[in-house]
Amino acid sequence: MQERHSNRTQYFNEQSITTSRYVIPYINSIRKIEPGTKVLEIGCGEGGNLLPFVDMGCSVVGIELLRHQFENAEKFYEHHPNKHLLTLICSNIYHIDPNTLPSFDVIFMKDVIEHIPDQSRFLGFLRQFLSPSGVIFFGFPPWRMPFGGHQQVCNSILSKVPYFHILPVPIYKTILKLFGESEAAVADFLDVKSTGLSIIRFHRIIDQNQYQVLRETYWLINPNYETKFGLKPRILPNWIKIPWLCDFYTTAIYCVIAKK
């Protein structure tokens, strides 16, 4: 496990930087973001991705399922001058009545969709929160990419080992236990494996739920890696964008969709 995974202030700041440099300009190329734009993040964690939107004067809602992350977010924003523009909700998204919230111009999920069970049902449910002209941004690692199992948070040498997460469940589980990962950690890794999202399946569930892709980018070097490792982001060249195979070397997908 890297220090950034335990140092929550560092993690918050890294998220904010990447969202400001890459996510907002990406969305802005399709749907202009300005003061008053209604923005929703699902799975906001401690709120690092929300900070640039709050700083811009957007009307922002963050929904987080985990209580400890929600409480950390409240602390991070306790003294922010635009705190009045931010609403934080600790809840399962399915327990929220869309009529209690405004329709959103921008919904975004960064490193979240790959953790959600039954993603097709989720995308269908999400339509209720989106304004007629609104867009949804996704940023996620395809399941078969080198660290698509999120094994970088392992507490052993496994944090440096790529691709072993795609092994069959019994073998994968055995390896995790042999290297000393706790029962709780193993359960978390298996959850990630059960919801891992390939590029092909992502497109399938978009079509199933009557969305259209407005913009999509395959990253050879994930924009997250700039703050993590000092690597300059690189878009995957078209000549190696081979269906199915590119799941193994695309480290992130950025995609903006809208209702058909």
N, C-alpha and C positions, 0 to 999 in steps of 0.2 A: 504493500500500500504506500502511495506517495504522500508526502506531507500535506499536499493540497486537499486530500480527502478528509483530513482531520482538522485542518486549519480552516474554519468556516468563513472567517473574514477574507482570507485569501481566495477561497473558492467563490464567494460572493463577488469580489472585485473582478475576478477573471471572467465570470459570466457577464457582468456588466460591460466589460471592455469588448468582448466578442459580439455581444448583441448590438452595441453602439456602432462598431466598425463594419459589421457584416450583415446582421439580421435586419436591422432597420433600413439600411440602404436597399437591401434585396426586396423587402416588402414595398418600400417606397417607389420602386420602379413599376409597381403594378397598382398600388393603392396609396395615395398620398397620406402621410402621417403628419399631423399638425396639432397645435393645442386644441383640446376638446375632442380629439378622436377617441372613440370608445374602444378600449383594448381589453381583451381577456386572455390571461395565461392560465392554462390548465396544467396542474402539476408544477406550481411555481416554486416549490421548495422554499428556500430562504429569501427568494425575491431578487436575486442578482440580475436576472434577465429583465425584470420590471423597471429597474432603476433608470435606464435611459428614457423610457416612455414617461415615467413620472417627472423626470427633469425637464422634459419637453412640454409639460403641461397637459398631457393626455389624461383622460378620465379612465382610470385603470382598476381592474378587478383581478385579483390573484386567488386561485383556488388550490388548496393543498390538502391532501388526505392525512399526512402524518403530523401529529400534534406537535412533536418537538421541532420540526422544521417550521411549522406555522408560527410557533412562539419565538423562534429565532428571527423570523421575518419581522414580526412586530417590534422586536428590539432594534433591528437594523434601521427601521423607518421611524422610530420613536420621535426623533428630533428633526426629521426632514422637513424643509419649509413647505413642500407640496404634499405633506401627509394627508391633507384634506381631500386630495384627488385620488387617493388609494383606498380600496376596500379589500381586505384580506378575509378569506372564508376558509375555515377548516371543515371540510366535508368531502364525502364521495360525490362526484359530479352527478351521479344518478339520483341523489337525494335532494337535488336543487330544482326547484320549480322555475323553469325559464321565465315565467311571468313575473317573478320577483326581481328580475334583472333587466337592464335595457338590452335592446338588440345591439350586437357589437359590430363595429366596422372592421376590426382585426381580431382574429383569434389566433393565438400561436402556441405551439408546443415544441420545445427544444429538448431533445433527448428524453422524451416522455412516451410517445406513441408505441415504442417498442416494448414498454412495460405493461401495457393495458391489455387485459384479456378480451377476447371477442371484439377485435378492432372494427369489424364491419358493423356490428351493432352500435359501437361507440360513434362512428362517423355518421350513422343515421340519426342518432340522438342529438348530435352536435348541431344539426341543421336548425334546431329550434332557437339556438342562441345567436344565430348569424343574421345580420341585416340583409335586405335584398341585394345590396351592392357590396356586401362584406366579403372578406377573403380569409382563408385559413392558411397559416404558414406551418409547415412541418420541417424540423431538422432532426435527423436520426441516423444512426449507423446501421447499415444493412446487416442482417444476422450473421452472414458468413464472412464478414470482414475480420481481419486478424484478431481484434479484441471485441468482437460482437457479443461475447458472453459477459462483458464487463469484468473479466478476470484480473484487470489491472488493480482491483481493490483487494485481491487476495493478500493474505498475511504471510506468504511464503514466496519461494522462487517462481511459483506459478503466475505471479503478477507480471512476469516478463515473458511468459510462454504464449505465443500466438496460436490460434486455430484449434487448440485442443477442446474447446467448448462445443465443437461440432461432432465430437465423438458420440456414439450411442449413450443413452442415459446411464445404464449400469456401469459402463467403463468410466464415463465422466465423473459420476458420483464417487466411484472407488478412488480415482486419482485425487480428487479434492480431499477425501478423508485421509488418504495415505500421507498427504503433505500437511496434515494438521489443521485443516479448516474446521471451524466449529459446526455443530449441527445446524445452528441458526444460519450461518453463512452458506452452508451447503443448500439449505432450503431456499435461500434467496437466489443463489445461482441457478437452481433448477427452475425457479419461477421465471427468471429471465430467459432461460432456454425454452420454456413452454410458450412464451409470448413473442419470441424473436421474429422479426419482420423482414422478409425478403423484398427486393425491389418489385418482382413480378406480382407478389401477393398484394403489396401496397397499391399497385395500379389496379388490380382486380377489385379491391374493396372501394376504391375511388369510383370506379365505373358502376359497381353494384348500388351505390348510394347516390347516383345521379349528380356527381360533381364533374367539373372540367378542370384540367391542368392549365394554368395560365403561365407558369414558368417553372422550370425544373433544372437543377444543376447537380451533376455527379462530381464529388470532390475526391481527387486522388490524395490530397493532404487536407484534412479537415481544418476549417478555420479555428476550431478550438485549440489546435496544436500550436498556434502562434503564441498564446499566453502560457500554455502548458510546457512547451518544449523549445520555443523560439524558432519554429519552422514556418516558413512562408507558405500560406495556403496555395494550393495548385488545383485547378480544375482538371478532371480526367479527360485526356485527349479523346476525340471522337473515334479515332481509329482503334482504340482498345475498349470501346463501350460495347462489349459483346454480351448479349442477353444471357442471363444466369451466371456466366463466368465472372462478369464484372462485380457481382456481389462479393467476391473474394478479395478484391483490391480497391473497391470504392469505400473510403473511410467515412463518408457522410453523404446524405442526400438532403438538398434543400428543395422544397417544393411549395408553391403557392397554388391553392385551388379555390374555386368558387362554385356556387350552385349553377347547374345548367339552366 
